[in-house]
Each structure stands twice: as C-alpha cells, then as structure tokens.
Amino acid sequence: MSKTKGLNCRSRYRIMSGDLIALGPGKVDLLESIDQEGSISQAARQSHLSYRRAWDMVDTMNRCFKKPLVISATGGKGGGGAELTPLGKKVITIYREMESKASQATQQEWNSLKKYLTL
C-alpha cells in the first residue's frame, strides 16, 4: 500500500453574505440530503444535525439568496416535506464544480506537499 494513499486534500469554500455564511460545505451537504430525502427533518438526521440547526441553515440560505433554495410544506395529516427549488439544485452544481476546479488547479502543489506528510 502506498504511504500517501490515506492522505487527501479537499477545497472547501464558504460564501459569505455580510457576517452570514450563505453557503459552505455543510450547507451544500444539507441541500443534497434534502433533495434526496424530501424532508428537512430526515435530512437533519442523515446529516447528524438537530432539526433546529438544519432549519436555521435552510433559513440562512434562503435569506442570503435572491430566491429561496428550499421550499417546505408544513406537516400535518398529509405530512410535510421539503424540496429544492431549481435555484437550489443549480447552487449545488455550481458549488461542487468550484470544489472540483480548485482541486484540479492545486494538484501540483498537493503532490509536492503530501511528500512531507505522515500517514
């Protein structure tokens, strides 16, 4: 096994809107979970977050963007639910592309740096 096999380098962006984190790695992960689960509470469980924390993250994202990223329906007899808006889906794609491009752009430096790291 290669000595550097367990090492990795990840680019992580935090998009700020004033003092608020409009978008970051945890928020994008949460958006992906909401898209998969169709529910903020289910996405919160999957992401190991409290419902309150997940709701606050969604609320912050929705306030920071010109249009909401997530729309939700109140629970009740028919159940609630949440779904991403087209903008929410687009934001995920753009963010993941930024991460990918950053990784590609820094690959040479990463290859040089990991020679000095221990596993």
matplotlib code that plots the C-alpha trace (Angstrom):
import matplotlib.pyplot as plt

x = [0.0, 1.2, 2.3, 0.2, -3.0, -4.8, -4.0, -6.3, -6.7, -10.2, -11.0, -13.8, -15.4, -17.5, -19.6, -20.2, -23.1, -22.0, -21.4, -23.6, -22.3, -24.6, -23.2, -20.5, -19.7, -22.2, -25.0, -24.4, -24.3, -27.6, -29.1, -28.1, -29.8, -33.0, -33.1, -32.6, -34.9, -37.6, -37.7, -35.7, -36.1, -35.0, -32.0, -31.1, -31.0, -28.9, -26.5, -26.3, -27.8, -30.6, -33.8, -33.4, -29.8, -30.9, -33.9, -31.6, -29.2, -32.0, -33.4, -30.0, -29.5, -33.0, -32.4, -29.0, -30.0, -32.3, -34.7, -35.2, -33.1, -35.6, -39.4, -41.2, -44.7, -45.9, -46.5, -49.9, -52.3, -50.7, -47.2, -44.9, -41.9, -39.3, -37.8, -35.1, -36.1, -34.4, -32.0, -31.2, -30.2, -28.2, -26.3, -25.3, -23.9, -22.0, -20.5, -19.4, -17.9, -15.9, -14.6, -13.6, -11.8, -10.0, -8.7, -7.5, -5.8, -3.9, -3.0, 0.7, 1.1, -0.8, 1.5, 4.5, 3.1, 1.9, 5.5, 6.1, 3.1, 3.0, 0.1]
y = [0.0, 3.5, 5.7, 8.6, 6.5, 7.7, 11.4, 13.7, 17.4, 19.0, 22.5, 23.9, 27.3, 29.5, 32.0, 35.0, 37.4, 40.1, 38.2, 35.2, 32.1, 31.9, 28.7, 26.3, 22.6, 21.7, 23.7, 22.1, 18.6, 19.5, 20.7, 17.3, 15.5, 17.5, 16.7, 13.0, 12.7, 15.2, 16.4, 18.8, 16.5, 13.4, 15.3, 16.6, 13.0, 11.9, 14.8, 14.3, 17.7, 18.8, 19.7, 23.3, 23.6, 22.3, 24.6, 27.6, 26.6, 26.5, 29.8, 31.5, 30.2, 31.2, 34.8, 35.1, 34.3, 36.3, 33.4, 30.5, 27.4, 25.2, 25.3, 23.4, 22.4, 22.3, 18.8, 17.6, 14.8, 14.6, 15.1, 17.9, 17.9, 20.0, 20.2, 22.2, 24.9, 24.9, 27.5, 25.2, 22.4, 24.9, 26.2, 22.6, 22.1, 25.4, 24.8, 21.2, 22.5, 25.2, 22.5, 20.3, 23.1, 24.2, 20.6, 20.4, 23.8, 22.9, 19.3, 20.0, 21.8, 19.0, 16.4, 18.3, 18.9, 15.3, 14.1, 15.8, 14.4, 11.3, 9.0]
z = [0.0, -0.9, 2.1, 0.8, 0.0, 3.1, 2.5, 0.7, 0.0, -0.3, -1.3, 0.9, 0.2, 2.5, 0.6, 2.9, 2.8, 5.3, 8.5, 7.4, 5.8, 2.8, 1.6, 2.7, 2.7, 5.5, 3.9, 0.5, 2.1, 3.8, 0.4, -1.1, 1.8, 1.5, -2.2, -1.5, 1.5, 0.6, 4.2, 6.4, 9.5, 7.6, 6.1, 9.5, 10.9, 7.9, 8.4, 12.2, 12.9, 15.1, 13.3, 14.7, 13.3, 9.9, 9.8, 10.8, 8.0, 5.4, 6.7, 6.4, 2.8, 1.8, 3.2, 1.5, -2.0, -4.2, -4.4, -2.0, -2.3, -0.4, -0.1, 2.6, 3.4, 7.0, 8.4, 9.4, 8.3, 4.8, 6.2, 5.4, 3.2, 1.6, -1.8, -3.6, -6.0, -9.4, -8.0, -5.0, -7.5, -9.6, -6.5, -5.6, -9.1, -9.1, -5.7, -6.5, -9.7, -7.8, -5.5, -8.4, -10.3, -7.2, -6.6, -10.2, -10.1, -6.9, -7.8, -8.5, -5.1, -3.4, -4.9, -3.6, -0.2, 0.6, 0.3, 3.6, 5.5, 7.7, 7.5]

ax = plt.figure().add_subplot(projection="3d")
ax.plot(x, y, z, "-o")
ax.set_aspect("equal")
plt.show()
